[in-house]
Amino acid sequence: MSNPVRHFAVIDLETGGLNGALDPIYQVAVVCGDLHPNETRLINVSTWSSTIRLRRPWDPIGAQHIHGISRRQLLFAPSSLQALNSLFDRIGEREIVAHNLAFDWKFLTTAAQMNDLQLPNGPHLCTLRLSRRLDPDRQRSHRLSDICERYGINIGRSHDALHDAVATSEILPLLLRDQPLTE
């Protein structure tokens, strides 16, 4: 019996802080791709990214030194509702993947509740957890940039949602390939 093709939606967010219940999302990205059995590369179906308008134009922009997103980009961006609708439509029934999914999912849960939206309900997979499973004694760093370096993948501009989603989509098949067999 052959393994079926897996359909993934690899997401990443850039946020204004670390508190998923309070801090805003500034940028969302998704790479939708299919993984055929025994392949080590996702077949890219689509790639999409959007900034998200500030809730109030005078709000401070948190973590700007990390993500580099400017006030101007956020003032003229789509609303949270528009961006999340686009993101969730693209995800559909695909398996949702992120590096540190629990972090991103908390932000998406809060934003979905604020906008009266239903979260996508596909299965979830976290590349941070996959990487840690390969290193049970925690001898290595499991930051996205360090995993990319180990696998020879150029992350581009770290802490840009689109670049991080693309990098995560590239390490995903490699991490899945390297997982120990379970009975």
Secondary structure, 3 states (H helix, E strand, C coil): CCCCCEEEEEEEEEECCCCCCCCCEEEEEEEEEEECCCCCCCEEEEEEEEECCCCCCCCCCCCHHHHCCCHHHHHCCCCHHHHHHHHHHHHCCCEEEECCHHHHHHHHHHHHHHCCCCCCCCCEEEHHHHHHHCCCCCCCCCCHHHHHHHHCCCCCCCCCHHHHHHHHHHHHHHHHHHCCCCC
